[in-house]
Amino acid sequence: MSQQIRVGIIGLSAAATGTGWAASAHLPYLLKSPHYTISALCNSSVEAAQKAIAAYNLPSSTKAYGDPESLANDPDIDLVVANTRVDRHALVLLPSLKKGKDVFCEWPMDRNLDVAKEMLEAAKEGGGKAFLGLQGRQSPAVRKIKELIDGGRIGKVLSSTWMGVAGNGGGEEGLAVEYFVDRKIGGNTFTIAFMHSLDYVLHTLGDIDQYSTILGNQRPQTKIVDRSTNTLVKTVKKDTPDQMLLQAQLTSRTVLSYHLRGGKTFPSSPQFLWRIYGEKGEIEITASGALLNAGYDDEKILLHDQHTGEVEAIEVQKDEWDELPRQGRNIARLYEEFRKGNAGANVVGFEEAVGRHEIIEDMYKAWDNGTQGREVGAEL
């Protein structure tokens, strides 16, 4: 591999359609880092890629591709980054996976478990490194919490309660993310916000041993709004969850209670609350939102020492990536982990990501089959 990691980005649009995640989260780091260079863009056409190169003032040497196969066949590309809609991830990445290129895929891998498994097999056969944008593990707050627990500050962890609000799934969606209402697309409040947050919880406390879940679609009608004019475009049916509850016993024997809902937050603080209760103390994490993978400037960690009764405000050290736009900070830290070769627990590979997809698939099946819980009075 060359001294700099040569990156080909799929989905960096000049029009910044959809969520514009490539421009807001990936581009700030890639333009700043001396360890990566953007060598190519791939969009729906060569012309679209050329427009994006011009729009973001990328060097004239940046190559423009109109199909993923051409990008995969470029020997001067080391890492391919997919920033398309969820249900196009496999379509755009399979050629590069089969060629053995390293791949950065946003979460989820694709629309369902079967496609995720197909991508995993392609990665194994190709032999390249493939990792996921589950960047909540890179959050400085999450790292600090894990450090406190691993250092024994609260003793053995006995239980944890997590409660947050997703923002989406509240009866109204922007036109750019209308697909959130359509389960078959694979990108919605459940598959995205739920697993982004659950992943950093499990990374901190231990994986699931046993669990039960409830999904609810409490707002089956959704208004689609043009955010640029704040006008109602239409009202559509929604078949994706807006209430997500999970109770689990973890491999660490910790008992976990987790609830994520869609909609707006209550207009007071805290709008996100995560408590971790141990034998000697308790940690409380609050913020203006639950998606620590994206990060917030008002994240606060408190530690209650049950012996002394004191409550300590825990300081989280800043790093050079805090200067980036908020959405790009943990993505930057993930790129840093990858280039340093720090895989394993810090970077989610395709094998572990398929396991995350299995949780989603199991929860969907229980919801579909009406087996989310035991009826009152039913015999054991």
Secondary structure, DSSP 8 states (H G I E B T S, - for coil): --SSEEEEEE---TT--TT-HIIIIIHHHHHH-SSEEEEEEE-SSHHHHHHHHHHTT--TT-EEESSHHHHHT-TT--EEEE-S-GGGHHHHHHHHHHTT-EEEE-SSSSSSHHHHHHHHHHHHHH---EEE--GGGG-HHHHHHHHHHHTTTT-SEEEEEEEEE-SSSSSEEEGGGGGGG-GGG--SIIIIIIHHHHHHHHHHH--EEEEEEEEE----EEEEEETTTTEEEEEEE--S-SEEEEEEEETTS-EEEEEEE-S---SSS-SEEEEEEESSEEEEEEES-S-TTT--TT-EEEEEETTT--EEEE-----GGGGS-HHHHHHHHHHHHHHTT--TTSS-BHHHHHHHHHHHHHHHHHHHHT-SS--TT---
